[in-house]
Amino acid sequence: VLGCIEKLDFMGLPLNVGDAWCSPRRLGEALNHCTRLRNLVLSGTQLTDEGVAELADALDDCALPALDRLVQ
């Protein structure tokens, strides 16, 4: 299912390091399956520098090949 998604909007969803359900790491792991994702909205997620690093760390080298737009 995630492989067909072209836009994800997480506006206002707090992504907190260490949160069992809404952590940047879990999001990064899920984004690895989003091969057609073109637009990703992360504004209002309260991502810290540590959270961005955690999200990036969870991404595979070939993750998000179709991404055109990232809004933070």
N, C-alpha and C positions, 0 to 999 in steps of 0.2 A: 504494500500500500504506500509506504513512504517513497518508494522509487518513482511514483507518478505525480507527486505533489510539486507544484511550481511556485507556490507562495505560502509562507508561514509568517504569522504575526503573533508575537509574544508580548505585545505592548502592555505594560503594566503588571506582568507576571513577575514577581520577585524571584530572581535566580540567586540563591545563596550557597556559597561554598559549604559543603558538608550536609546540605539538606538531602534527606533520603529520596525525596520525590522531585524536587525542583532545583537541582544543582546544575551548574554550568557543565560539569563533567557528563551528567546524564544526557543533557541536550546535545553535547558534542558527539556522544556515542550514537544518538539517534540520527543526527545530521549525516553521519557516514552512509546512511541508507538513502539519502535524498538526492539521487543522481540527476534529477530534472529540476531541482530547486533553482529558481531564478531570482526570487525576492525573499529576503529575510529581514524581518523587523524585530529589533531588540530594544527599542526605546522604552524607557520607563521600567526596565528590568532590574535596576539598581546594581548592575554589574560593576564590580570593583576591578582594579588591575589584577588582583589575585584570581578573580572569577574569569576574566578574559583569558588569562594564562591557562587556567584549568580547562576552559572550553577548547582552546587551541590545542592543548596537549592531548585531548581526547580525539581530535580529528585525525583521520588517516591522511597520508601524503597525497592521495588522489581524491580526497573528499570535495564535494560541492563543485564538480567540473562545470556546471552550467550557471553558477551564481553570477548575476549581473549587478545586483543591488543589495547592499547591506545598510540598514538604517539603525543607528545606535543612539 
